[in-house]
Amino acid sequence: AEPYTCMIAPQSKELYITLWGGSKVVVYDMLKEKMTAEIVTNSHPNDMVFTKDGKYLFVPNGNDNTVSVIETASHSLIEHISASLYPNAPVGSTPNGVALSPDEKTIYIANADNNCLAVFDVSQKGKSVSKGFIPTGWYPTSVKTIGDKIYVTNGKGFSSKPNPKGPNPLAKKKPQEVGANPEANKEVVEYIAGLFKGTLSIIDAPDEKTLATYSQVVFQNTPYSKQKENMAVGETDNPIPMKVGGKSPIKYVFYIIKENRTYDQVFGDMKEGNGDPDLCIFPEKLTPNQHKLAREFVLLDNFYVDAEVSADGHNWSTAAYANDYVEKNWVTSYGGRGGSYDYEGQREIAHPRNGFIWDFCKRAKIPFRTYGEFADSPKGNYAGVQGNVCAKYTGWNMNFKDSDREKQWETDFDSLVAINAVPRFNSLRMGNDHTSGSRKGAFSVEAAIADNDLAVGKFIEHLSKSKIWKESAVFILEDDAQNGSDHVDAHRSPAFVISAYTKRKLVNHEMYSTSGILRTMELILGLPPMSQYDAAATPLFKCFSKNIDLTTFQSVESNVDINQRNVAINTGKRRNNFDFSHEDAAPDAAFNEDIWKVMRGEKSKMPAPKRSAFVKIAVKSEKDEDDD
């Protein structure tokens, strides 16, 4: 049940253990040497704090927005404190740290995903009253009090930032002199997993007036609100309804998830958008279909994935959330410090409280089908998709072409069209743009990229020539963008919105995100938001038109041999031991460099990726300009 922590109750011989994956606290009698009680909490109990007399225990539930209050004498739950900014909010506050004030009248709760402390008056146990909120840094993970000071650790620091000294294994090391300090010549490497330098906030315990000011700041910093959850900010007469349950002329949604590319890697050569051609290693020659789709439909040059890597990427892409288990463990496993890749439905503790988008479809009685996503086997990785998996569609396998997967989908799709049984929601995995680098015997980088591009083009062509095209919309994104460079930010990534209702030949500079695409699909399907993130995200209203255009899409054949295999070259000799049993198994920095050198030459130098803070700039209206 994945225990998180344990603590001996004051003035007692009882050890209390939070079961992170078990939704309960268990009590162990240290004298009798046996478990004596179980107390059911909410999802993901983690940290804990006792009152000094040991009579009460407070336990935050990271996957549930709540804190459980336990009376230790009776081993009973007496209260759940809601730590979110709004009542009945979907998941997304992630309480994962808790502390009492010295007089034990106030409790401070670290809300990791709201970047704040929730403050409650707990002087009357079982009758807690909200006092307000205190802003913190990014992803607060622990809170302690000493005297009139509050100490908060922020797991991701304060913000994202540029990293001009990103991974560059080609950098020449200075020769080490005998007897010299081995640390002296070390270069700082700003790899994405090491960019989030934790910080410590030291806060004076606020009085009532200061806390009111702090609370206003927290609400201003939080994009989520109940109003946005119920009604998205959009456009009337748009095929995407603004309200959950509103009508849409679009009936069928197709959602394709690809792997790990940045915007500049693919579209850096497109003059229509904000690209850097120097960083474009998969230009139109290799990706003619994606370039054609971007030109004929919508080019999005300000789209960002929510994730850092594939571990959290497939959670963000299917739930608009990565819970505290995922956020705290992918860093450890990617850093080679233990753990396994169990983030795509395999392990219950990694699941959001209410599941993934397929679970929301199931509860709403919306038919769905998945092709490879959360389905590495015909049965599926996850109980929520079982019975709705296309068994003849090949899951993760870098030795199987995406263009062949697309043919598998065509066969299945045509059989469903013939009997009017196409599900309303269809998720597909087409991830060979991940590539196998220069590994000997694997598909070459060029072949894998071109094959993936062809699969996308063929998919759109086939759908656009079907009888359901007039009622369909396709959304395509990368699960993350970790394997490349981008001059704006390493989270910036290619994304596509393709439909008979999509505007044509549009360049859209609006800032969008993974959660925004999910929100758009949810509004089409009549689903509520899955988390506070998609509830707050900007839907892609501006990509759609009320006017239908039934023009079909004609795919473009590849300019390279998509069956080309790698032979032994200099980098290939070094990379033959790369592990491609699942995405991101290979070391990220070395793999990125390998792909760059394959595309740009053995002696070329890979540029450092760049990280930026995510901001929305308020654009002045003409009236504002006149007022100046």
Secondary structure, DSSP 8 states (H G I E B T S, - for coil): --EEEEEE-TTSSEEEEEETTTTEEEEEETTTTEEEEEEE-SS-B---EE-TTSSEEEEEETTTTEEEEEETTTTEEEEEEE-SSSTT--B---EEEEEE-TTSSEEEEEETTTTEEEEEE-SSTT--EEEEEEE-SSSEEEEEEETTEEEEEETT-S-----TT---TTS------TT--TTTT------HHHH---EEEEEE---HHHHHHHHHHHHHH----HHHHHB-S--TT-SS-SBTT---S--EEEEEEE-S--HHHHHTT-TTSS--GGG-SS-TTT-HHHHHHHHHSEEESSEE-S-SSHHHHHHHHHHS---HHHHHHHHHHHTTSS----TTTT-GGGS-TT--HHHHHHHTT--EEEESTT-SSSS-SSTTTTTSB-TTS--S-TTS-HHHHHHHHHHHHHHHHHTT---SEEEEE--GGG--TT-TTSB-HHHHHHHHHHHHHHHHHHHHTSTTGGGEEEEEEES---SS--SS-TTB--EEEEETTB-SSEEE---EEHHHHHHHHHHHHT---SBHHHHHS---GGGB-SS-----------SS-TT-B----HHHHHHTT---SSTT-S-HHHHHHHHHHHHH-TT------------------HHHHHH-
